[in-house]
């Protein structure tokens, strides 16, 4: 490296909480968070917290999401796992 070159600093991709994927799905399906909560048998507060990235997606929640979205529970769980790992990595 010459003296003129600046060292490259790793810039991780922007962290996107899985709740943003849920919001996109809700918009595409023209469904409110309240209706989604009713269909998943979760509270509107819980859905809101997922959307805001304040709570993760547990295996039980992933199954509830699967029943409504037809996207596999493993998809929702993996979205959350990827987000949590990236968040921890960025914190280090």
C-alpha positions as CSV (number, residue, x, y, z in Angstrom):
1,X,0.0,0.0,0.0
2,X,1.4,3.4,-0.9
3,X,1.2,6.3,1.4
4,X,-1.5,7.9,-0.7
5,X,-3.9,4.9,-0.5
6,X,-6.3,5.0,2.4
7,X,-7.1,1.7,4.1
8,X,-10.4,0.3,3.2
9,X,-12.8,0.1,6.1
10,X,-15.4,-2.6,6.0
11,X,-18.9,-1.2,5.7
12,X,-21.5,-3.8,6.5
13,X,-24.8,-3.7,4.6
14,X,-27.6,-1.8,6.2
15,X,-29.3,-3.9,8.8
16,X,-32.9,-4.5,7.9
17,X,-35.1,-6.0,10.7
18,X,-37.4,-8.8,9.6
19,X,-40.3,-6.5,10.5
20,X,-39.7,-4.5,7.4
21,X,-40.2,-7.7,5.3
22,X,-43.5,-8.1,7.2
23,X,-44.5,-4.5,6.4
24,X,-43.8,-5.1,2.7
25,X,-45.9,-8.3,2.8
26,X,-48.8,-6.5,4.6
27,X,-48.7,-3.7,2.0
28,X,-48.7,-6.1,-0.9
29,X,-51.7,-8.0,0.6
30,X,-53.4,-4.8,1.6
31,X,-53.7,-6.0,5.2
32,X,-53.4,-4.0,8.4
33,X,-51.2,-5.0,11.3
34,X,-54.4,-5.3,13.4
35,X,-55.9,-7.8,10.9
36,X,-52.6,-9.7,10.7
37,X,-52.5,-9.9,14.5
38,X,-56.1,-11.3,14.6
39,X,-55.2,-13.9,12.0
40,X,-52.0,-15.0,13.7
41,X,-53.7,-14.9,17.2
42,X,-50.9,-12.5,18.4
43,X,-51.5,-9.2,20.0
44,X,-51.4,-6.0,17.8
45,X,-48.8,-4.8,20.3
46,X,-46.6,-7.8,19.5
47,X,-46.9,-7.3,15.8
48,X,-46.1,-3.6,16.2
49,X,-43.0,-4.5,18.2
50,X,-41.8,-7.0,15.5
51,X,-42.4,-4.3,12.8
52,X,-40.3,-1.8,14.8
53,X,-37.6,-4.3,15.4
54,X,-38.0,-4.3,19.1
55,X,-38.7,-8.0,19.4
56,X,-37.4,-11.0,17.4
57,X,-39.3,-13.7,15.8
58,X,-39.5,-16.8,17.9
59,X,-40.2,-20.2,16.5
60,X,-43.8,-20.0,17.7
61,X,-44.3,-16.6,16.0
62,X,-42.6,-17.8,12.9
63,X,-45.2,-20.6,12.7
64,X,-48.0,-18.2,13.2
65,X,-46.6,-16.0,10.4
66,X,-46.4,-19.1,8.2
67,X,-50.1,-19.9,8.7
68,X,-51.1,-16.4,7.4
69,X,-48.4,-15.6,4.9
70,X,-47.8,-19.1,3.4
71,X,-44.1,-18.3,3.7
72,X,-42.3,-21.1,5.6
73,X,-41.6,-20.6,9.3
74,X,-38.0,-21.3,8.6
75,X,-38.0,-18.2,6.3
76,X,-39.2,-15.9,9.1
77,X,-36.9,-17.5,11.6
78,X,-33.9,-17.2,9.3
79,X,-34.6,-13.6,8.6
80,X,-34.5,-12.9,12.3
81,X,-31.4,-15.0,12.9
82,X,-29.6,-13.2,10.1
83,X,-30.6,-9.8,11.5
84,X,-29.6,-10.8,15.0
85,X,-26.2,-12.1,13.9
86,X,-25.5,-9.0,11.8
87,X,-26.5,-6.8,14.6
88,X,-24.2,-8.6,17.1
89,X,-21.4,-8.6,14.5
90,X,-21.8,-4.8,14.0
91,X,-21.8,-4.2,17.7
92,X,-18.4,-5.9,18.0
